[in-house]
Amino acid sequence: MSEIVNALVDAGFEVERIEEPGYADPDAYESDFGSFEPELMAKVPPTLVVAAEK
């Protein structure tokens, strides 16, 4: 994550917000791809969303 944020800052962007959508409860996890473990995805979301403005 630091590589992405640092690259944005180095390019002159101001990072306004970072979100890691996921499921706090492993039982609520729905696998669209079939290859992720619910217990892991509850702790390490597979997606990072960055809002940045230049």
PDB file of N, CA, C and O in Angstrom:
ATOM      1  N   MET A   1       0.823  -1.178   0.000  1.00  0.00           N
ATOM      2  CA  MET A   1       0.000   0.000   0.000  1.00  0.00           C
ATOM      3  C   MET A   1       0.876   1.254   0.000  1.00  0.00           C
ATOM      4  O   MET A   1       0.539   2.253  -0.635  1.00  0.00           O
ATOM      5  N   SER A   2       1.992   1.195   0.710  1.00  0.00           N
ATOM      6  CA  SER A   2       2.843   2.382   0.778  1.00  0.00           C
ATOM      7  C   SER A   2       3.394   2.764  -0.596  1.00  0.00           C
ATOM      8  O   SER A   2       3.568   3.947  -0.886  1.00  0.00           O
ATOM      9  N   GLU A   3       3.670   1.768  -1.442  1.00  0.00           N
ATOM     10  CA  GLU A   3       4.159   2.078  -2.793  1.00  0.00           C
ATOM     11  C   GLU A   3       3.142   2.891  -3.577  1.00  0.00           C
ATOM     12  O   GLU A   3       3.498   3.844  -4.270  1.00  0.00           O
ATOM     13  N   ILE A   4       1.882   2.515  -3.465  1.00  0.00           N
ATOM     14  CA  ILE A   4       0.819   3.215  -4.196  1.00  0.00           C
ATOM     15  C   ILE A   4       0.656   4.630  -3.668  1.00  0.00           C
ATOM     16  O   ILE A   4       0.611   5.584  -4.444  1.00  0.00           O
ATOM     17  N   VAL A   5       0.568   4.768  -2.353  1.00  0.00           N
ATOM     18  CA  VAL A   5       0.370   6.094  -1.751  1.00  0.00           C
ATOM     19  C   VAL A   5       1.577   6.985  -2.030  1.00  0.00           C
ATOM     20  O   VAL A   5       1.411   8.145  -2.407  1.00  0.00           O
ATOM     21  N   ASN A   6       2.777   6.463  -1.851  1.00  0.00           N
ATOM     22  CA  ASN A   6       3.980   7.264  -2.092  1.00  0.00           C
ATOM     23  C   ASN A   6       4.099   7.685  -3.554  1.00  0.00           C
ATOM     24  O   ASN A   6       4.527   8.804  -3.837  1.00  0.00           O
ATOM     25  N   ALA A   7       3.730   6.815  -4.478  1.00  0.00           N
ATOM     26  CA  ALA A   7       3.767   7.172  -5.897  1.00  0.00           C
ATOM     27  C   ALA A   7       2.784   8.293  -6.203  1.00  0.00           C
ATOM     28  O   ALA A   7       3.100   9.201  -6.971  1.00  0.00           O
ATOM     29  N   LEU A   8       1.612   8.240  -5.617  1.00  0.00           N
ATOM     30  CA  LEU A   8       0.628   9.311  -5.815  1.00  0.00           C
ATOM     31  C   LEU A   8       1.143  10.632  -5.255  1.00  0.00           C
ATOM     32  O   LEU A   8       1.043  11.667  -5.914  1.00  0.00           O
ATOM     33  N   VAL A   9       1.693  10.601  -4.047  1.00  0.00           N
ATOM     34  CA  VAL A   9       2.225  11.822  -3.419  1.00  0.00           C
ATOM     35  C   VAL A   9       3.395  12.362  -4.241  1.00  0.00           C
ATOM     36  O   VAL A   9       3.473  13.568  -4.474  1.00  0.00           O
ATOM     37  N   ASP A  10       4.300  11.498  -4.681  1.00  0.00           N
ATOM     38  CA  ASP A  10       5.445  11.919  -5.490  1.00  0.00           C
ATOM     39  C   ASP A  10       5.008  12.535  -6.812  1.00  0.00           C
ATOM     40  O   ASP A  10       5.702  13.395  -7.354  1.00  0.00           O
ATOM     41  N   ALA A  11       3.862  12.103  -7.339  1.00  0.00           N
ATOM     42  CA  ALA A  11       3.335  12.637  -8.600  1.00  0.00           C
ATOM     43  C   ALA A  11       2.530  13.914  -8.391  1.00  0.00           C
ATOM     44  O   ALA A  11       1.983  14.470  -9.343  1.00  0.00           O
ATOM     45  N   GLY A  12       2.458  14.383  -7.136  1.00  0.00           N
ATOM     46  CA  GLY A  12       1.780  15.641  -6.871  1.00  0.00           C
ATOM     47  C   GLY A  12       0.334  15.514  -6.430  1.00  0.00           C
ATOM     48  O   GLY A  12      -0.366  16.521  -6.324  1.00  0.00           O
ATOM     49  N   PHE A  13      -0.125  14.309  -6.174  1.00  0.00           N
ATOM     50  CA  PHE A  13      -1.495  14.113  -5.715  1.00  0.00           C
ATOM     51  C   PHE A  13      -1.578  14.302  -4.211  1.00  0.00           C
ATOM     52  O   PHE A  13      -0.614  14.047  -3.490  1.00  0.00           O
ATOM     53  N   GLU A  14      -2.717  14.744  -3.749  1.00  0.00           N
ATOM     54  CA  GLU A  14      -3.013  14.818  -2.323  1.00  0.00           C
ATOM     55  C   GLU A  14      -4.004  13.704  -2.024  1.00  0.00           C
ATOM     56  O   GLU A  14      -5.137  13.729  -2.505  1.00  0.00           O
ATOM     57  N   VAL A  15      -3.581  12.734  -1.235  1.00  0.00           N
ATOM     58  CA  VAL A  15      -4.445  11.600  -0.903  1.00  0.00           C
ATOM     59  C   VAL A  15      -5.471  12.067   0.115  1.00  0.00           C
ATOM     60  O   VAL A  15      -5.121  12.518   1.206  1.00  0.00           O
ATOM     61  N   GLU A  16      -6.735  11.956  -0.250  1.00  0.00           N
ATOM     62  CA  GLU A  16      -7.817  12.427   0.607  1.00  0.00           C
ATOM     63  C   GLU A  16      -8.414  11.324   1.464  1.00  0.00           C
ATOM     64  O   GLU A  16      -8.904  11.577   2.565  1.00  0.00           O
ATOM     65  N   ARG A  17      -8.371  10.101   0.954  1.00  0.00           N
ATOM     66  CA  ARG A  17      -9.019   9.007   1.669  1.00  0.00           C
ATOM     67  C   ARG A  17      -8.533   7.677   1.118  1.00  0.00           C
ATOM     68  O   ARG A  17      -8.254   7.553  -0.075  1.00  0.00           O
ATOM     69  N   ILE A  18      -8.432   6.677   1.998  1.00  0.00           N
ATOM     70  CA  ILE A  18      -8.082   5.320   1.597  1.00  0.00           C
ATOM     71  C   ILE A  18      -9.104   4.376   2.217  1.00  0.00           C
ATOM     72  O   ILE A  18      -9.359   4.433   3.420  1.00  0.00           O
ATOM     73  N   GLU A  19      -9.683   3.515   1.404  1.00  0.00           N
ATOM     74  CA  GLU A  19     -10.661   2.532   1.877  1.00  0.00           C
ATOM     75  C   GLU A  19     -10.198   1.138   1.490  1.00  0.00           C
ATOM     76  O   GLU A  19      -9.639   0.941   0.411  1.00  0.00           O
ATOM     77  N   GLU A  20     -10.427   0.187   2.357  1.00  0.00           N
ATOM     78  CA  GLU A  20     -10.147  -1.220   2.076  1.00  0.00           C
ATOM     79  C   GLU A  20     -11.438  -2.001   2.283  1.00  0.00           C
ATOM     80  O   GLU A  20     -11.647  -2.590   3.344  1.00  0.00           O
ATOM     81  N   PRO A  21     -12.312  -2.008   1.261  1.00  0.00           N
ATOM     82  CA  PRO A  21     -13.580  -2.702   1.431  1.00  0.00           C
ATOM     83  C   PRO A  21     -13.374  -4.188   1.712  1.00  0.00           C
ATOM     84  O   PRO A  21     -12.514  -4.840   1.119  1.00  0.00           O
ATOM     85  N   GLY A  22     -14.154  -4.684   2.596  1.00  0.00           N
ATOM     86  CA  GLY A  22     -14.051  -6.097   2.934  1.00  0.00           C
ATOM     87  C   GLY A  22     -15.148  -6.475   3.908  1.00  0.00           C
ATOM     88  O   GLY A  22     -16.126  -5.746   4.075  1.00  0.00           O
ATOM     89  N   TYR A  23     -14.981  -7.596   4.534  1.00  0.00           N
ATOM     90  CA  TYR A  23     -15.967  -8.115   5.464  1.00  0.00           C
ATOM     91  C   TYR A  23     -15.314  -8.291   6.826  1.00  0.00           C
ATOM     92  O   TYR A  23     -14.330  -9.021   6.948  1.00  0.00           O
ATOM     93  N   ALA A  24     -15.843  -7.639   7.845  1.00  0.00           N
ATOM     94  CA  ALA A  24     -15.311  -7.794   9.198  1.00  0.00           C
ATOM     95  C   ALA A  24     -15.629  -9.178   9.751  1.00  0.00           C
ATOM     96  O   ALA A  24     -14.886  -9.716  10.571  1.00  0.00           O
ATOM     97  N   ASP A  25     -16.733  -9.742   9.297  1.00  0.00           N
ATOM     98  CA  ASP A  25     -17.177 -11.052   9.781  1.00  0.00           C
ATOM     99  C   ASP A  25     -16.937 -12.108   8.701  1.00  0.00           C
ATOM    100  O   ASP A  25     -17.547 -12.040   7.634  1.00  0.00           O
ATOM    101  N   PRO A  26     -16.054 -13.089   8.959  1.00  0.00           N
ATOM    102  CA  PRO A  26     -15.788 -14.113   7.938  1.00  0.00           C
ATOM    103  C   PRO A  26     -17.034 -14.856   7.463  1.00  0.00           C
ATOM    104  O   PRO A  26     -17.083 -15.298   6.315  1.00  0.00           O
ATOM    105  N   ASP A  27     -18.040 -15.001   8.323  1.00  0.00           N
ATOM    106  CA  ASP A  27     -19.264 -15.695   7.925  1.00  0.00           C
ATOM    107  C   ASP A  27     -20.082 -14.895   6.914  1.00  0.00           C
ATOM    108  O   ASP A  27     -20.907 -15.462   6.197  1.00  0.00           O
ATOM    109  N   ALA A  28     -19.856 -13.567   6.851  1.00  0.00           N
ATOM    110  CA  ALA A  28     -20.590 -12.719   5.917  1.00  0.00           C
ATOM    111  C   ALA A  28     -19.911 -12.649   4.553  1.00  0.00           C
ATOM    112  O   ALA A  28     -20.474 -12.100   3.606  1.00  0.00           O
ATOM    113  N   TYR A  29     -18.703 -13.203   4.448  1.00  0.00           N
ATOM    114  CA  TYR A  29     -17.932 -13.125   3.210  1.00  0.00           C
ATOM    115  C   TYR A  29     -18.570 -13.958   2.112  1.00  0.00           C
ATOM    116  O   TYR A  29     -18.924 -15.120   2.315  1.00  0.00           O
ATOM    117  N   GLU A  30     -18.710 -13.337   0.934  1.00  0.00           N
ATOM    118  CA  GLU A  30     -19.226 -14.039  -0.234  1.00  0.00           C
ATOM    119  C   GLU A  30     -18.139 -14.017  -1.296  1.00  0.00           C
ATOM    120  O   GLU A  30     -17.742 -12.947  -1.759  1.00  0.00           O
ATOM    121  N   SER A  31     -17.662 -15.179  -1.681  1.00  0.00           N
ATOM    122  CA  SER A  31     -16.581 -15.273  -2.655  1.00  0.00           C
ATOM    123  C   SER A  31     -17.124 -15.254  -4.075  1.00  0.00           C
ATOM    124  O   SER A  31     -17.797 -16.191  -4.506  1.00  0.00           O
ATOM    125  N   ASP A  32     -16.828 -14.181  -4.796  1.00  0.00           N
ATOM    126  CA  ASP A  32     -17.217 -14.092  -6.202  1.00  0.00           C
ATOM    127  C   ASP A  32     -16.229 -14.845  -7.087  1.00  0.00           C
ATOM    128  O   ASP A  32     -16.557 -15.218  -8.214  1.00  0.00           O
ATOM    129  N   PHE A  33     -15.023 -15.066  -6.576  1.00  0.00           N
ATOM    130  CA  PHE A  33     -13.972 -15.670  -7.388  1.00  0.00           C
ATOM    131  C   PHE A  33     -13.644 -17.096  -6.966  1.00  0.00           C
ATOM    132  O   PHE A  33     -13.015 -17.833  -7.725  1.00  0.00           O
ATOM    133  N   GLY A  34     -14.058 -17.491  -5.778  1.00  0.00           N
ATOM    134  CA  GLY A  34     -13.879 -18.854  -5.335  1.00  0.00           C
ATOM    135  C   GLY A  34     -12.500 -19.224  -4.834  1.00  0.00           C
ATOM    136  O   GLY A  34     -12.288 -20.373  -4.445  1.00  0.00           O
ATOM    137  N   SER A  35     -11.543 -18.291  -4.826  1.00  0.00           N
ATOM    138  CA  SER A  35     -10.187 -18.661  -4.448  1.00  0.00           C
ATOM    139  C   SER A  35      -9.715 -18.010  -3.146  1.00  0.00           C
ATOM    140  O   SER A  35      -8.595 -18.270  -2.706  1.00  0.00           O
ATOM    141  N   PHE A  36     -10.534 -17.183  -2.530  1.00  0.00           N
ATOM    142  CA  PHE A  36     -10.124 -16.496  -1.315  1.00  0.00           C
ATOM    143  C   PHE A  36     -10.673 -17.195  -0.080  1.00  0.00           C
ATOM    144  O   PHE A  36     -11.794 -17.705  -0.092  1.00  0.00           O
ATOM    145  N   GLU A  37      -9.887 -17.214   0.973  1.00  0.00           N
ATOM    146  CA  GLU A  37     -10.315 -17.796   2.239  1.00  0.00           C
ATOM    147  C   GLU A  37     -11.046 -16.743   3.063  1.00  0.00           C
ATOM    148  O   GLU A  37     -10.488 -15.672   3.302  1.00  0.00           O
ATOM    149  N   PRO A  38     -12.277 -17.006   3.506  1.00  0.00           N
ATOM    150  CA  PRO A  38     -13.047 -16.023   4.272  1.00  0.00           C
ATOM    151  C   PRO A  38     -12.313 -15.497   5.505  1.00  0.00           C
ATOM    152  O   PRO A  38     -12.387 -14.303   5.797  1.00  0.00           O
ATOM    153  N   GLU A  39     -11.611 -16.359   6.231  1.00  0.00           N
ATOM    154  CA  GLU A  39     -10.918 -15.911   7.446  1.00  0.00           C
ATOM    155  C   GLU A  39      -9.825 -14.899   7.109  1.00  0.00           C
ATOM    156  O   GLU A  39      -9.613 -13.940   7.851  1.00  0.00           O
ATOM    157  N   LEU A  40      -9.130 -15.113   5.986  1.00  0.00           N
ATOM    158  CA  LEU A  40      -8.084 -14.192   5.559  1.00  0.00           C
ATOM    159  C   LEU A  40      -8.683 -12.906   5.012  1.00  0.00           C
ATOM    160  O   LEU A  40      -8.194 -11.818   5.318  1.00  0.00           O
ATOM    161  N   MET A  41      -9.721 -13.014   4.216  1.00  0.00           N
ATOM    162  CA  MET A  41     -10.322 -11.830   3.613  1.00  0.00           C
ATOM    163  C   MET A  41     -10.981 -10.925   4.650  1.00  0.00           C
ATOM    164  O   MET A  41     -11.154  -9.731   4.402  1.00  0.00           O
ATOM    165  N   ALA A  42     -11.349 -11.469   5.798  1.00  0.00           N
ATOM    166  CA  ALA A  42     -11.894 -10.638   6.871  1.00  0.00           C
ATOM    167  C   ALA A  42     -10.808  -9.742   7.446  1.00  0.00           C
ATOM    168  O   ALA A  42     -11.109  -8.724   8.070  1.00  0.00           O
ATOM    169  N   LYS A  43      -9.539 -10.113   7.240  1.00  0.00           N
ATOM    170  CA  LYS A  43      -8.425  -9.341   7.787  1.00  0.00           C
ATOM    171  C   LYS A  43      -7.657  -8.576   6.710  1.00  0.00           C
ATOM    172  O   LYS A  43      -7.118  -7.502   6.977  1.00  0.00           O
ATOM    173  N   VAL A  44      -7.604  -9.126   5.495  1.00  0.00           N
ATOM    174  CA  VAL A  44      -6.827  -8.519   4.413  1.00  0.00           C
ATOM    175  C   VAL A  44      -7.723  -8.392   3.181  1.00  0.00           C
ATOM    176  O   VAL A  44      -7.811  -9.330   2.388  1.00  0.00           O
ATOM    177  N   PRO A  45      -8.390  -7.246   3.006  1.00  0.00           N
ATOM    178  CA  PRO A  45      -9.278  -7.074   1.865  1.00  0.00           C
ATOM    179  C   PRO A  45      -8.515  -7.154   0.540  1.00  0.00           C
ATOM    180  O   PRO A  45      -7.374  -6.699   0.461  1.00  0.00           O
ATOM    181  N   PRO A  46      -9.131  -7.728  -0.502  1.00  0.00           N
ATOM    182  CA  PRO A  46      -8.459  -7.860  -1.786  1.00  0.00           C
ATOM    183  C   PRO A  46      -8.487  -6.588  -2.624  1.00  0.00           C
ATOM    184  O   PRO A  46      -7.935  -6.566  -3.724  1.00  0.00           O
ATOM    185  N   THR A  47      -9.116  -5.534  -2.126  1.00  0.00           N
ATOM    186  CA  THR A  47      -9.285  -4.301  -2.889  1.00  0.00           C
ATOM    187  C   THR A  47      -8.830  -3.097  -2.085  1.00  0.00           C
ATOM    188  O   THR A  47      -9.055  -3.032  -0.877  1.00  0.00           O
ATOM    189  N   LEU A  48      -8.193  -2.150  -2.744  1.00  0.00           N
ATOM    190  CA  LEU A  48      -7.792  -0.893  -2.131  1.00  0.00           C
ATOM    191  C   LEU A  48      -8.374   0.218  -2.978  1.00  0.00           C
ATOM    192  O   LEU A  48      -8.182   0.229  -4.193  1.00  0.00           O
ATOM    193  N   VAL A  49      -9.085   1.159  -2.363  1.00  0.00           N
ATOM    194  CA  VAL A  49      -9.660   2.294  -3.068  1.00  0.00           C
ATOM    195  C   VAL A  49      -9.005   3.545  -2.524  1.00  0.00           C
ATOM    196  O   VAL A  49      -9.018   3.790  -1.317  1.00  0.00           O
ATOM    197  N   VAL A  50      -8.424   4.349  -3.428  1.00  0.00           N
ATOM    198  CA  VAL A  50      -7.740   5.579  -3.029  1.00  0.00           C
ATOM    199  C   VAL A  50      -8.420   6.751  -3.712  1.00  0.00           C
ATOM    200  O   VAL A  50      -8.605   6.749  -4.929  1.00  0.00           O
ATOM    201  N   ALA A  51      -8.792   7.756  -2.922  1.00  0.00           N
ATOM    202  CA  ALA A  51      -9.311   9.009  -3.478  1.00  0.00           C
ATOM    203  C   ALA A  51      -8.188  10.031  -3.385  1.00  0.00           C
ATOM    204  O   ALA A  51      -7.708  10.348  -2.296  1.00  0.00           O
ATOM    205  N   ALA A  52      -7.773  10.546  -4.550  1.00  0.00           N
ATOM    206  CA  ALA A  52      -6.679  11.502  -4.581  1.00  0.00           C
ATOM    207  C   ALA A  52      -7.030  12.626  -5.561  1.00  0.00           C
ATOM    208  O   ALA A  52      -7.767  12.430  -6.527  1.00  0.00           O
ATOM    209  N   GLU A  53      -6.482  13.798  -5.280  1.00  0.00           N
ATOM    210  CA  GLU A  53      -6.755  14.953  -6.129  1.00  0.00           C
ATOM    211  C   GLU A  53      -5.450  15.649  -6.450  1.00  0.00           C
ATOM    212  O   GLU A  53      -4.565  15.768  -5.603  1.00  0.00           O
ATOM    213  N   LYS A  54      -5.344  16.104  -7.682  1.00  0.00           N
ATOM    214  CA  LYS A  54      -4.120  16.802  -8.088  1.00  0.00           C
ATOM    215  C   LYS A  54      -4.425  18.245  -8.378  1.00  0.00           C
ATOM    216  O   LYS A  54      -3.526  19.006  -8.736  1.00  0.00           O
TER     217      LYS A  54
END
